[in-house]
């Protein structure tokens, strides 16, 4: 069926019994789900039952590349992970850049499934068709940057790509991520799942070629697309996603002080422009990316002198506005520590903001926390990040995430900004109502990407009033479906438009790569993936009740700024949610109907109940 | 006729100013306003990199050429946000 883009092979490593098997992938899986997120969700649906404990050997790490991963096109860096999240207790999809995805394909595999649990710490080493599981005892407690260096030495292959976990994961942090060449599978506790398998790292080196149906034409198209992406993204190159910081604040939608307001009084020293002037060292680029949006920053003076990291918009939002911290050096330091310990920056910052509010309200005492933790105190924030990374003192509590904290400290629940236990991203739903619906209906909890990033449509197109309700259900569905198929391609969303991958797909990239004309079906594939994910979530107990937002969003009005006086009441939200379910062909409880499952080619889900 | 221009966030780094007030003696197209800005700051704010609000409301990139401004107005130029 396919003449390129796919290798058609999946590597399965069972760490309990040491078996290493290469399996064929049924081409129908690619026809229906494209690859990447879609294929990973399919295997999750098949192999991870609703009663699976996220930290048991029965949970799996399902990595999948897409048909474009590793090709000579712009930013073909992405690969996807599906697993059951210890942070939310639910299905989790996550994507990462880095070189591991491309090298997995160069080695001959579209996907990698890791299952079981090793008796002792190990790493998996994949070198083309040679695959083995090696001892990692001496590396187990190492931080991520040292692990990468040492693993390349141990493997004897300096060109290898590495994904690894840091100390936070093996010490039990549910916020732990998997670091991939300086990027990450960030959200939902992927690192803790990997630690539960006694797996420190996966090292991959591949030297093979990925077949491409029309290789010469793809090379030419790649050059044109790279040029288009570079010319279309000068602001990303100069400022990265940090560019949104000042802009969101201007619209009163920059979540600050744990979402108590949408205007940050310390904004002037955390904007992208300030970052460029005082902290930026150079750009960093992911695999084959012509935009290079990552901004490496260094703190040159003050208490955080010497720290280096590349904070993105979300990280600046979590550690900046959310924690009320206006010292950009503290943000760089917090980001750097998260990377070294292997913690998700977004969840870490948002949970510290929650702890700060609880501290100011007297719900957490100085004695309990082991420190004063007021809003705006950058040094305290960085100290708490360190404690979370080390799982020391109250840091060990916060690093378990909201689901755990809600059980243990029920009085603090009103101050947890989350959906399905996933901490919010840095956009204010009371100022952009569509993003509220995105958080509520995202298939991994409050995520602005998987949930559908509505800001462009609500702010820039003139078609939507940010405070309107009508039309947002349909809008969110379209953006979610678009994102679902893009996450299955293997490219970064920053360059997608340059290759025609929008909600109205154009061009012939996929046909030139695979020999199969996916273009007319891409939005249906996106909807199919999203619907399958909803079926999985339903199987794990999610209903309409789980699609709502915290009371702060639904009952408290924003106190200041351009969005002053706005909230997203339950009545307003219900109207959006009903429209969204209707657009999806789901019933009033958010369950996909049998008719829609049949229309989408998901009959097998009906047959299997 | 006065057209106030705001350069929001990173846009101000490309124009080297946070705002302008442009004067025209007759109705002008949005494109003419942008041409004036280009001449003044030696930087061309073009799609798809940049977005534009007219009186606070977004104008899709594909509609820029067809807009005629006939009275005092405020334009905001900002990066074309693309997800993050």
HADDOCK unambig.tbl for C-alpha pairs under 7 A between the chains (distance, minus, plus):
assign (segid A and resid 232 and name CA) (segid B and resid 48 and name CA) 5.48 0.50 0.50
assign (segid A and resid 232 and name CA) (segid B and resid 49 and name CA) 4.84 0.50 0.50
assign (segid A and resid 233 and name CA) (segid B and resid 49 and name CA) 5.53 0.50 0.50
assign (segid A and resid 234 and name CA) (segid B and resid 49 and name CA) 6.74 0.50 0.50
assign (segid A and resid 235 and name CA) (segid B and resid 79 and name CA) 6.82 0.50 0.50
assign (segid A and resid 241 and name CA) (segid B and resid 84 and name CA) 6.08 0.50 0.50
assign (segid A and resid 243 and name CA) (segid B and resid 9 and name CA) 6.88 0.50 0.50
assign (segid A and resid 243 and name CA) (segid B and resid 10 and name CA) 6.14 0.50 0.50
assign (segid A and resid 246 and name CA) (segid B and resid 9 and name CA) 5.32 0.50 0.50
assign (segid A and resid 247 and name CA) (segid B and resid 8 and name CA) 6.51 0.50 0.50
assign (segid A and resid 247 and name CA) (segid B and resid 9 and name CA) 5.58 0.50 0.50
assign (segid A and resid 273 and name CA) (segid B and resid 10 and name CA) 6.33 0.50 0.50
assign (segid A and resid 453 and name CA) (segid B and resid 83 and name CA) 6.05 0.50 0.50
assign (segid A and resid 456 and name CA) (segid B and resid 81 and name CA) 5.91 0.50 0.50
assign (segid A and resid 456 and name CA) (segid B and resid 82 and name CA) 6.57 0.50 0.50
assign (segid A and resid 459 and name CA) (segid B and resid 58 and name CA) 5.92 0.50 0.50
assign (segid A and resid 460 and name CA) (segid B and resid 51 and name CA) 6.55 0.50 0.50
assign (segid A and resid 460 and name CA) (segid B and resid 53 and name CA) 6.96 0.50 0.50
assign (segid A and resid 460 and name CA) (segid B and resid 58 and name CA) 4.09 0.50 0.50
assign (segid A and resid 460 and name CA) (segid B and resid 59 and name CA) 6.27 0.50 0.50
assign (segid A and resid 460 and name CA) (segid B and resid 60 and name CA) 6.41 0.50 0.50
assign (segid A and resid 461 and name CA) (segid B and resid 58 and name CA) 4.94 0.50 0.50
assign (segid A and resid 461 and name CA) (segid B and resid 59 and name CA) 5.44 0.50 0.50
assign (segid A and resid 461 and name CA) (segid B and resid 60 and name CA) 4.46 0.50 0.50
assign (segid A and resid 462 and name CA) (segid B and resid 57 and name CA) 5.63 0.50 0.50
assign (segid A and resid 462 and name CA) (segid B and resid 58 and name CA) 4.18 0.50 0.50
assign (segid A and resid 462 and name CA) (segid B and resid 59 and name CA) 5.38 0.50 0.50
assign (segid A and resid 462 and name CA) (segid B and resid 60 and name CA) 6.52 0.50 0.50
assign (segid A and resid 494 and name CA) (segid B and resid 82 and name CA) 6.96 0.50 0.50
